[in-house]
Amino acid sequence: MPIVEYIEKPSKELEPVYADARTFFGHVPNLVKALGSNYAMCKSITNFMIQSLGEGHVNWAFKELVILKTLRVMKSHYSYGAHEQTAISLGVSQDKLSDIANSIWRNSEHFSEGEKLVFELVEQIGIDANAVTADLWKELRKHWSDSQLVELNGVITTFIMIGRVGDTLGVSDPVLFKKNLS
């Protein structure tokens, strides 16, 4: 149960943020509604979510796996099931979802070496972002461009925040997207 009131009817100032959310998600997610009482926070966090999701320099389906791994590492419950549904809608196999959920990704045949290195980065950022080693960055650069690493870092750190905000405020979003993702 949320600890803040969902703002169902946005103010004139907030309507463009809700409109962006509706366009991207097919509805206004509960997290956006929970943030609706604070225009600046709602706008910035909603923009970060939209920017982090979807196609970019990194395939959206893989970003969903990174989000799931990030939420799992942070022991966050916010929207985990909704991100699993989104990943499935984007064609992620049940094998990959299981390997991420059960932390057997390190030895999984379902992930490339580059993908496994990203999951290692997720775990390290979850422990101490200042302790990501030069060796890990060197290995990551063998598989990912700088623009991809910036995007992946943005997804990881955004969803550390999103997970914490959602969990702290008691928000649930059982369905993230109410539109066709293909």
C-alpha positions as CSV (number, residue, x, y, z in Angstrom):
1,M,0.0,0.0,0.0
2,P,1.5,3.4,-1.0
3,I,2.3,5.8,1.8
4,V,1.6,8.8,-0.5
5,E,-1.6,9.6,-2.4
6,Y,-1.6,8.8,-6.1
7,I,-2.3,11.9,-8.0
8,E,-4.8,10.7,-10.6
9,K,-5.7,14.1,-12.0
10,P,-2.5,16.0,-12.7
11,S,-2.2,19.8,-12.4
12,K,-1.8,21.8,-15.6
13,E,1.9,21.9,-15.0
14,L,2.1,18.2,-14.5
15,E,-0.1,17.2,-17.5
16,P,2.8,17.1,-20.0
17,V,4.7,14.6,-17.8
18,Y,1.6,12.4,-17.5
19,A,1.1,12.7,-21.3
20,D,4.7,11.6,-21.9
21,A,4.2,8.6,-19.5
22,R,0.9,7.7,-21.3
23,T,2.6,7.9,-24.7
24,F,5.5,5.8,-23.6
25,F,3.9,3.3,-21.2
26,G,0.3,3.2,-22.6
27,H,-0.9,4.5,-19.2
28,V,0.5,6.5,-16.3
29,P,2.4,4.1,-14.0
30,N,1.6,4.2,-10.3
31,L,5.2,5.4,-9.5
32,V,4.6,8.5,-11.7
33,K,1.2,9.1,-9.9
34,A,3.0,8.7,-6.5
35,L,5.5,11.3,-7.5
36,G,2.8,13.6,-8.8
37,S,2.6,15.8,-5.7
38,N,6.1,17.0,-6.4
39,Y,6.3,18.3,-10.0
40,A,10.1,18.6,-10.2
41,M,10.8,15.1,-8.9
42,C,8.0,13.6,-11.0
43,K,9.3,15.2,-14.1
44,S,12.9,14.3,-13.6
45,I,12.3,10.7,-12.5
46,T,9.7,10.0,-15.2
47,N,12.2,11.4,-17.8
48,F,14.9,9.1,-16.4
49,M,12.7,6.1,-16.6
50,I,11.6,6.8,-20.2
51,Q,15.2,7.5,-21.2
52,S,16.5,4.3,-19.5
53,L,13.9,2.1,-21.1
54,G,13.4,1.5,-24.8
55,E,15.8,1.3,-27.6
56,G,19.0,3.3,-27.5
57,H,22.6,2.2,-27.9
58,V,21.8,-1.0,-26.1
59,N,19.0,-3.4,-27.1
60,W,15.9,-2.9,-25.0
61,A,15.5,-6.6,-24.2
62,F,19.0,-6.7,-22.7
63,K,18.3,-3.5,-20.7
64,E,15.4,-5.3,-19.1
65,L,17.7,-8.1,-18.0
66,V,20.1,-5.4,-16.6
67,I,17.1,-3.8,-14.8
68,L,16.1,-7.2,-13.4
69,K,19.6,-7.9,-12.2
70,T,19.9,-4.5,-10.7
71,L,16.6,-4.8,-8.8
72,R,17.6,-8.3,-7.6
73,V,21.1,-7.1,-6.4
74,M,19.4,-4.2,-4.5
75,K,16.8,-6.5,-3.0
76,S,14.2,-4.3,-4.5
77,H,10.7,-5.5,-5.1
78,Y,9.4,-2.5,-7.0
79,S,8.0,-3.5,-10.4
80,Y,10.1,-6.7,-10.6
81,G,7.2,-8.8,-12.0
82,A,6.3,-6.0,-14.5
83,H,9.9,-5.9,-15.8
84,E,9.8,-9.7,-16.2
85,Q,6.6,-9.4,-18.2
86,T,8.2,-6.6,-20.3
87,A,11.3,-8.8,-20.9
88,I,9.2,-11.7,-22.1
89,S,7.2,-9.4,-24.4
90,L,10.5,-8.3,-25.9
91,G,11.5,-11.9,-26.6
92,V,13.8,-12.7,-23.6
93,S,13.8,-16.5,-23.0
94,Q,12.7,-18.1,-19.8
95,D,16.2,-19.6,-19.5
96,K,17.7,-16.1,-19.4
97,L,15.2,-14.9,-16.8
98,S,15.8,-18.0,-14.7
99,D,19.6,-17.6,-14.9
100,I,19.4,-14.0,-13.8
101,A,16.9,-14.7,-11.0
102,N,19.0,-17.6,-9.7
103,S,22.4,-15.9,-10.1
104,I,23.7,-18.7,-12.2
105,W,24.4,-16.2,-15.0
106,R,28.2,-16.5,-14.4
107,N,28.3,-20.0,-15.9
108,S,25.2,-19.7,-18.2
109,E,25.4,-20.7,-21.8
110,H,22.6,-18.2,-22.5
111,F,24.7,-15.1,-22.1
112,S,27.7,-13.8,-24.0
113,E,30.9,-12.8,-22.2
114,G,30.1,-9.2,-22.7
115,E,26.7,-9.6,-21.1
116,K,28.2,-11.5,-18.1
117,L,30.6,-8.6,-17.6
118,V,27.7,-6.2,-17.4
119,F,26.0,-8.3,-14.8
120,E,29.3,-8.3,-12.9
121,L,29.3,-4.5,-13.2
122,V,25.7,-4.4,-11.8
123,E,26.8,-6.4,-8.8
124,Q,29.9,-4.2,-8.2
125,I,27.9,-1.0,-8.4
126,G,25.4,-2.5,-6.0
127,I,28.2,-3.1,-3.5
128,D,30.4,0.0,-4.1
129,A,30.4,2.0,-7.3
130,N,33.7,3.5,-6.3
131,A,35.4,0.1,-6.3
132,V,34.7,-0.9,-9.9
133,T,38.1,-2.0,-11.0
134,A,40.1,-0.8,-13.9
135,D,40.4,-4.5,-15.0
136,L,36.6,-4.8,-15.2
137,W,36.3,-1.6,-17.2
138,K,39.1,-2.9,-19.5
139,E,37.2,-6.1,-20.1
140,L,33.9,-4.3,-20.6
141,R,35.5,-2.0,-23.3
142,K,36.3,-5.1,-25.3
143,H,32.6,-5.8,-25.8
144,W,30.9,-2.4,-25.4
145,S,31.4,1.1,-26.8
146,D,31.7,4.2,-24.6
147,S,28.1,5.2,-25.5
148,Q,26.8,1.8,-24.6
149,L,28.7,1.8,-21.3
150,V,27.3,5.2,-20.5
151,E,23.8,4.0,-21.3
152,L,24.2,0.8,-19.3
153,N,25.5,2.7,-16.3
154,G,22.5,5.0,-16.6
155,V,20.1,2.1,-16.6
156,I,21.8,0.5,-13.6
157,T,22.0,3.6,-11.5
158,T,18.5,4.8,-12.5
159,F,17.0,1.6,-11.5
160,I,18.8,1.5,-8.2
161,M,17.1,4.8,-7.5
162,I,13.7,3.8,-9.1
163,G,13.7,0.5,-7.0
164,R,14.5,2.4,-3.8
165,V,11.9,5.1,-4.5
166,G,9.2,2.6,-5.4
167,D,9.9,0.3,-2.4
168,T,10.2,3.2,0.1
169,L,6.9,4.7,-1.0
170,G,5.2,1.3,-1.1
171,V,4.3,1.7,-4.8
172,S,3.4,-1.3,-6.9
173,D,3.2,-1.3,-10.7
174,P,2.1,-4.9,-11.6
175,V,1.9,-3.9,-15.3
176,L,4.6,-1.5,-16.6
177,F,3.4,-1.3,-20.3
178,K,-0.2,-1.3,-21.5
179,K,0.7,-1.3,-25.2
180,N,2.2,-3.5,-27.8
181,L,5.9,-3.6,-27.3
182,S,6.8,-5.1,-30.6
